Amino acid sequence: MRTKIEVVANVVVILLAVVIGSAYLRDRFSAHGPEPNEVKAGDRLPRLEGWDWSAHERTLVLVLRKGCHFCEDSAPFYQRLAAQQQEARSNTAIVAVFPDAADAVKEAVQSEGLGVHALAGVPLEKLKVSGTPSVLLVDRNGTVVNAWIGMLSPRQELEVMRAVACAGNTCRDQA
């Protein structure tokens, strides 16, 4: 009798683990599109004080927040992006945009070793971004070419690296 109860209990525990695990994996890895009010390709971004979209062929906007652990975890990737952009003399500029005050932004940029231009005090709603980190590829008219929301997977990081490495019209199909 005792072994039957143990077997049933083990089966119940295993089934519960499978159900919880599959729900977690489905939510974590499902290909959700952007939320209805979330930024997407084709959206036009407003003018940002301290940044001129038309001064660059394209701009990669890093939407970050001081104290965001996903942003901090992504800092090595952003450092590689900035280094690649400088080495390749890419026509894609990189700007980090923060909703935080200027002193907090300066501290975050220095502590994370981000060698990019940074803008402080930009409300996330202005960019139609609900969370950080987010990465937006924007053309010289302020139109979003591509958007990556949340912490990026290795495949998404590669997409962003390719987009920054591209020059002129040769990469429109890759972005």
N, C-alpha and C positions, 0 to 999 in steps of 0.2 A: 504494500500500500504506500509506504513512504517513497519508494522509488518512482511510482507513478506520479505522485505529487511533485517530486523533484523534476521529472521529465516535463510535465505540463508547465511548471513554473519556468523552466529553461526555454521552452518553446515560446511562451508568452513574452519573455524578456527579449528573445531574438527577434520575434515579430515586431515588437515595439521599437527596437533599435533600427530595424529595416525601415519601418514607416517614418520614423523621425529622421533618419539619415537620408532617405529619398526626398523627403520634403525639403530638407536643408539644401541638398544638392540641386534640386529643381529650382529653388529660389535663387541660389548662388550663381548658377551657370545658365539659366534660361536666357534666351536672346530677347529681352524686353526692348521694345522701341522706347523712344523718349516719352516722358510724361507729356500730357497734352500741352502744358505751358512751358515745357523744357525746350531749351535752344536746340535747333536742328539745322541741317544744311539748308541753305536758301534764306534763312532769317537774316535780317539786316540789323546790325548792332548800332546803337547810338554812338555819338561822338563821346570819347573819353577825354576828360581834361588831362593834359599832359601827354597825349598820344595822338598822332595823325595817321590814320589808316592809309592815306594816299601817299605818304612818304616812303612806303615800302611796297614791294610787289605783293608780299603776303606777310601776315603777322601770326605767330603762334602765341596765343594767349593762355597763360597758365593761371587758372583761377584757384587761389590758395587762401588759407586762413592760418593765422598764428595759432599754435596749439592743436591744430588738426593732425592727429597722429598718422593718418593716411598720407597727408601732404609731406610730413617729415619722413615717412617710410619711402616716399617717391623721390626724395631729394637727390639720391645718387643718379637716378634716371634724368632728372632735370639738369644736373651737372654735366652728364654726358651729352645731352642735347645742346647745351650752351657751348660746350667744347667743339662738338661737331659743326655747329653753325659758324663758329669763328674760324675753324681750320678750313672748312670748305668755302668760306666766304659766300655763304648761301644768301640768296636774295630774300630769304624769309627771316624777318626780325622776330625776336622773342621778347615778350613783356609779361611780367608777373603782376597780376591784379589781386589786390587784397581788400576785403571790406574793413580791415582794421585801421587804426590810427597810424600816422606816419612813424612815430617812434617804435611801435610794435613791429611794423613792417621792416624798418631798418634792422632791428634786432633779429627778426626771422631770416631775412636775406643773408645777414652776416653769419648767423649760427649754422645755417644750412649750406653756406658756401655757394649761393646762387649768383653767378656772374651775369645777371640780366637786369635790364631796366625794370623798375618796380613802381607801381602806382598804388597809393593808399586811399582808403576811404571810398572805394567803389562798391555800392550796394550790389549784392549778388542778383537781385531782382532786375537790375538794369541790364544785365547780361542774360537774363532768363535762365539762370543757373540756380538750382536749388541746393546744391551741396558742393563740397570741396573734397578732393581736388577735381577739377575739370580742365580739359584742354580743348581749345577752340582754334581751328585754322581759319583765318579770315583774309579775304582779298583786299585789294587797295580801296574798294568801295565800302568796306565795312560789312560785306556779305559773308556769312559763315559758309565755308567750303566743306568742313567736316567738324564733328564734335565728338569728343570722347568724354563720357561722364563717369566719375568715380575713379578708384584706383585701377590702373591699367594692368591688363594681363601682359605676359611677355609678347604675345602676338600683336596686341594693340600698341605696345611700346615700339615694336618694329615698324608698324604702320606710320606712327608719328615720326620716327627717325627718317623713314623714306620720304615722307612729306616735306620735312625740313631740308633734306639733301637735294630735293628736286629743284630744277632751275626753270623759270619761265613757264611756257605752255607745255613743256615736255612731260610734266607730271600731273596734269589735270586729271588724267584717268587713274592715277595712283592715290590721290589725296582722299 
